[in-house]
Structures are given as structure tokens and as C-alpha cells.
């Protein structure tokens, strides 16, 4: 397997691309464009680990193998559509789906492991994926109605043979009959995905293994057993693809050994029934255990810009404020315990309740600092950002309340104000 250079994608809109790229270059990183996705980049020079860069720590880029970006791009959800991500952690594909569906779209992500769920939620928070909701659940046990989803991404647990360059012992760990439980689980998840998919809807099945039992054999089984048809995928530019290992598989994608990036397998299925997919409305969950908030009426809410939030509600759950997307409230059954996007903290009660935005809740800042109604600190020098991330304070005028942090006009997050000093408090 040829593996050349680390890859990442920009987590910003097109207008902010020059600023984020400038932030990386200011720290000595050199990179070039990838041909398959406008926001993907390949490192050319890495003076220190990219994950320690300012752009990565502020959530303005996301480090991701180039092959791993392919499943969301191959699913290709339309802007405004709803997507179920059945096996989501660590959130690489979930956050990319969030970007692809746009502010009026919605992504629901499930993950059964508590530790991996925490990683998923941290990554979604860092990337500002406000149009997502998450739940600790086995994907095959999700209680959605049949036909509830128009788009489903299924990247199930697999043997990971395609990651051998990074994990040399993976083929030893998952060899021979050891893959049997994975194969059985993949079938279970595919069958459940087919049930939850609306007629005419699409499920994108992918693995990071080269094992035929988990790839072509599963495609053949799905076409024979489930109400699914294989839909050919176009080959993205910049990859080398190997031919299928079984006949009748035209249109699947198998990243070849001599291609850049990890080994990956992708197959796109369409649910039989014809027509455009129309998701079934699920059981509404309006009777929530928390307290509904009106941020604009709260102490600390007068400096917020709420225009970046999609339609939805904000609730206080034990002193933490979460944004609950309207489509999540409409789609997610009451039996599912789920979490929206964290916005900040709540202290006090009733008319004395005070809201403090979280450091990474940049969605509550206007895109242009000149339009901000709160105090803002627009940094022009990377040294200032480095000081803040090192736990040091920077001078600022005295006042009350948090201060919006920008870098050359790009919203980054919120700083805590202590007298005439500002601090970055995100972990």
C-alpha cells in the first residue's frame, strides 16, 4: 500500500478558506489541494504534528485519511436532507456529512461504546456540527420506523486490513475464522439499514478492509436477500481503484494497493420501490426532562447572534445548555435517549438564570466581527493564539461577560474575561 502524506479537510465555509490556510502557513505547514473534494488538502511539509496546530486545536481543520472521506462524498446527500450514520465514532464521516447536508440538513449518529461516543461528541463539538444529534445505541437496535430515513451511511466494524500501513498486526489479529463475528454483524446492520430506508433512498456501505467476505460477498448477499439494488459509483479523481473480486459488481469502489490513502471498499445501494425518498415522520419527542430556554431573554444572552442556529430549541439539562434541532425533535422516537449540540452553561434559575457560551460555540458569533453586539477580540498574530492555548491570558479592557474570539475576522470561539485579562478555557 502506497501511503504518501497526511491529509486533512478544512472545516470552514469557502469565504474563510484563505484565513484558515494562512493560519496553517503561518505555523510553517505546507500543503496542496486534493482533486476529489474542494476542501481536502494533502500535507507537503509538517514542521510539527498537525494535530497540535492552531487550526486543528480550534477545530478549523479535521485530520482524516483521504480514503475515509470517500463514503460521505459517495453517499452525496443533498443539502437539507436527513442522514442516519449508523456506526459513527470517532466522527470523521459524521462531521463531513454535517457539512454536506448544510444548516438545513440533519445527521443522527449512533455509537454503542461510551468511550467512543465521548470522542464522537467531542469531535462534533470541535467542528461546530450544530445540525447533529448523537445517541449511545447499538445501530441494529435503533427503534426507527421502517422507511424513516432517506439517506443512511453504514461504515460497520470490520477487520481493517486496509489500514495495514498504520497497523502492521491487523491482519494477524483478524485472520481466518476470527472475522466471522464481524461478517455476521455486518449482515445484521445491512438488514436493519434496508428496513429503515425509505423507498428510493440510498445506503452507502463501506469498510476499511480488503477482505472479500466483508466486501463483495456482503454486496452479493444484500442484493440476493434485501430489497436493495446496487447503484454504480463514479471513480473520484486522484485515486487508483482495483477491479471487483466478484462478477456483477460493476460500480463498487475498491481503493487499490498502489493508490494513495488507506484501503477502502464502497458500495452504494438504492431501496427498491421507485420514486424519490420521502422519510416517514417519527414519533415526536416534545416532553423533555430539561428546561426550555430562551437565550435572547437570559442574562448573558444579549450579546449572542442566534441567526446561525437552524430551527430548533435550546434546553437546560443539569446546567448544560444544548441545542436540539427541530428535525431531531420530529424524527427521533421518544424511546431514544439522545443529545443535541452543546452551547454552554446555565447558572441560576428563572429570571436570574445566566447563560455562558462554551469556548467552542462559535455558532453564536456573527461571521463578521463588525456586526457583533458583544465585545470581541480579533487576533491578528498567531503568537496571541498560542499564548491562549498555552493557558496564558492576554490583556483586554475591563468589563463583564465573555468575549468573542476572532482570527483575522474569522469566528473561533469565546474567551472568558477575568478583570482586564482574557483566557481560553476549552480542554
Secondary structure, DSSP 8 states (H G I E B T S, - for coil): ----S-EEEE-S-GGGHHHHHHHHHHTT-EEEE-TT-TTEEEEEE-SS-GGGSHHHHTTSEEE--TGGGHHHHHH---TT-EEEESS-TT-HHHHHHHHHH-TT-EEEEE-S-HHHHHHHHHHHHHTT-TTEEEE---GGG----TT-EEEEEE------GGGTTT-TTHHHHS-GGGGHHHHHHHHHHHHHHHHHEEEEEEEEEEES---GGGTHHHHHHHHHHSSEEEE-----TT--B---SSTT-TT-EEB-TTSSS---EEEEEEETT-S-------------SSEEE-GGGSBT-TT--GGGS-SEEEEEETTEEEEEEHHHHHHS-TT--EE-EEEEEEES-GGG-EEEE-TT-GGGS-SSGGG-SS-EEEE--HHHHHHHHTT--EE----SS-EEEEETTEEEEEEEEETTEEE----
